[in-house]
Amino acid sequence: MISTSTAATLPFALDKGEYTQGLIYSLTQKSVQTVFARNPELARIMLGGTIIRDTPNGPAIFSRGFDARDGTNDLYRISPATNRVERIAKGQNVVGYVVDGTGDPVARATYFSDSGNWSIEVKRGGGWPRVWSTTAMLDQPSLIGFGRSDHSVIIQAKLEGDDEPKYRELSLDTGHWIDLGLESQPNSPIYHPVTKLLIGWVRDGDEGPIYDISDEAVARTWRAVTTAFKGKQPALQSWAENMRSLIVETDGDGDSGTYSLVDLDRGMAEIIGQSYPNISASQVGEVRRISYEAADGMKIPGYLTLPPGVVDPHDLPLVVLPHGGPAARDTFGFDWWAQALASQGYAVLQPNFRGSDGLGEAHLVAGYGQWGRKMQTDLSDGVRWLASQGIIDPKRVCIVGASYGGYAAMAGPTLDPGIYRCAVAVAGVSDLNTMISWSGGGSQGREAPIVRYWMRFMGAERFGDPALNALSPALIADRADAPILLLHGRDDTVVPYDQSLRFYNALRRAGKPVELVALDREDHWLSSPATRQKMLEETVRFLKTHNPVT
């Protein structure tokens, strides 16, 4: 089962959107079938996540499909052998299902964006009675999967009194919570490959993922694996059903990404694949964990990637590489973009500025309303700290980023002057109010969850808040104090191409140095390898022109 994304305009949609298609690849026949291709009444797209089960009646794929005749998104069972589908559950406003090992749907979540009502419903008899619900205009809960039994489910939700979203176990029999005994919030759950029940949690550690497994037999198995990969911090990718063989991935210093098949019965680990087989260990730069104080005293953690072979850095040219989201985070390990820039001789700073996720609710919430404000100066505070340590030359700094990072790259020369010699923005937001307005262009309008998300993070008091104009690089282009390169996919359905075009035109009118590279047939994620290569080539060219290494 292969999932691919594509930007397209479908007959039932007003605007172009990004959709997921399912491809069933036969290893024996070397043929590909598109999910739902045999059913003309269904769009050839999958809604939500895909569930795969080895049921008593054979392997099966479960996915919600869209019926253009009545606008329903029912749950279907798909045979990977024949691509025939069977509708097994109907429902409106469903956002997720839990399916047991026999292939029967057990529970589902529904969400009504106009009222904010989010509910868990359980299959009983011929109906779906509600067992629990809440109101969430923002921070909608997520239905994760089964709990520690098939009579409970795991939900991640931020409820009244919570300072952050928390994992919870809900009894499907009573609708009451079951204590999970978590002292702190983990990153993600671990499920048994056969029973699909919860057996542990993954947490982010300074050196990589940390696995907390409640099943003692499975925990012993994992300890044996980590011992075999001492110093590597393996990440679990897949278990065999007997739990005696598994696939793990490692990356980091000297490792651009390696997949290994571990056979515990034979006591062997065999490399079966590499993310970047042509990148040798000597070409991978060292990644260091760093932490510094922002101007207001807030702790900002992050990572510094050094050029390959550099062990005692002094006066290096720097690229600041803020992540997208902004409710996301950078993690320790091999980062293809950071390593590409480091390979050219630049130190690369990846700060987890305020507003980043995965570092506690206080760190995330501290970013609300701080677009172009403290979220921006968190970046330049990192530049000043590195300069104070003698690691970088503060006169040779550029900023590069995509999505929210693209906004930060645009805002660097316009809102935080005197820091950067150049900026490269990929798929960035340049006009905050037009971005919010465009996000509300669908049927839900201003009440769309994405609109509420943007307004909270950007700090808008109301729709069309004029206060955002002073934080919009396209509206203050005359302040830009460094050359800017803009790159944007024409098929971007997350941040429209118009955002880069607006900034480009404003900079041209202001007589500022700017370049615009349009990426044809490309989405927000730079999904095409050729496009990523082009983006890197254009970025490196621009950096070497305006911030040469020597």
C-alpha positions, 0 to 999 in steps of 0.5 A: 500500500503506497500513499501519494499526494497530488494537487488537483481540482476535482469536479465537486470542489471549487478550488484546487486542493491537495489529495491523497491517493492510494496505490496497491502495488503487487510484488509478484505481478509488479503492477499498480492499481489505484484505490477506488478505481473500480468504483466510478461513483467514488473519487479516487482519493482517500480521506484521513489515515489508512488502516491495514489489517490481516483479517480472518478473511485475508488482508484488507485496507480500510479507508474513508472514501468520498461519494460525489453523488451525496457528499458522504465520506463512508468507511470502505474495506478494500481488497488488496488482491482485487481492488474491490470495495465494500462499504462497511460504515456510513456517517456524516462528519466522521473524522476517524475510525478504530478498526479491530483485528477482524476488520470490524469498525469499533469506534469513530470520532465526529466533528462539527466545525460550526458548533465545535462539537467533537464526539466519540461514538461506539458501534452497538447493534445497528447504531453508533451511540455517543459515549463522550463529547466535548466542544473544541472550536480550537485544539480539536482532539484526536482519536489515536487508536485502541487503548490497553484493551479493545474496550477502550480508545486513546484520545489526545485532547486539551480539556478544561484545566489542561495546560497542554494536550494530553493522551487519555484512555476512554472506556467505550463501555462507560464513557469514563476516563481510565488513568494511564499513569503518565507522569509527563506527556509522551510524543506518540504511542506504541502498538502491538503489531498483532493485537493493535493494543497500546503497549507503550510510548515514545518520548523525545530525548536529547540523543533521540527517541526514548521507548517506554514499553509496558509489556515486559517481554517486548521491553526486553526485546527492545533493550536487546536491540538498543544494546546492539545499536549502542550509541545510535539511538535506533527508531522503530519502524516495523515489528514482525508479528512474532516480535522476533524481527524488526526494522529500525532506522538510525541517523545522526553524526556520520549517518545520513539514514540507515535502515536495518533488519534485526533478527533476534533469533539469529542475533544479526542485524542486516542493512537493507536500505539507506536514505542517501546511499551516495552520502558517505560518513565523512560528508555528514557534518556534526550536529550539536545540541545547543540552548541559549536565552532569548532577550526576555530570558526564555530558554530556546533549545536548538541544533547547530550543524557544522560543516563536515570535518569541522570540530573546533568552529570559529568565525564561520558563516551562518545560515539560520534555518527556522522550521515551518509550522510554526507548531512543529519542531526540529529534532536531533539527527540528520536533516537533509536541508541543514546538511546540504547547506553545511556541506557548502561550508556554512554553520546552520542554526535550527532554533526551536523558537517559542511557538514550537511544539513538542517542548511543553505547552508553555513553550508553544503558547508563548508563541501565540501572537508573536509572529514577527515579534518575539518569535522573530527575535528568538532567531536573531538572539541565537545569532548573537549567542553564537557570535558571543561564543566565537563560533560564527561571524555575525557579519556573515549571516543569512536566513533560509526557511520554508512555510512559516520558516519562509515567513521568518526569512521574509521578516528577517530583512524587513522586521529585524534589520541589521542581522542578515546579509540575505534571505531565502524564503520558500513558500512563505507567507508575506501578507497575514490578512490576505492569508487568513482571508484566503484560508477562509475562502471555503464553505466554512468561511471565517469559522473554518478551524484553520482560520481560527488557528491562524488568528490565534498564532498571528495575534489577530483580534478580529478578521481583517485586523489592521494590526497585522499589516505592520507584521506583513513583509509585503506591506513593508517591503521598503524596509528590506535591508538585504537581497531576497530570493523567493521560491514557491510551488505554483500548485501550493494549496497550503500557502498560495503562490500569490503570497510570494508574488505579492512580496516580489512585486512589492520589493520591485516597486520599492527598488529592492534586490529580489529574485522569484523562482516559480516551481511548476507543478509543485506543492507546498512540501516540495514533494518532487525530488527534482524540485528539492534539488532545484531549490537547493541549487538556487539557494546555494547559488544565492548564498554564495553570491551574497554571503560567500564562505571565503 
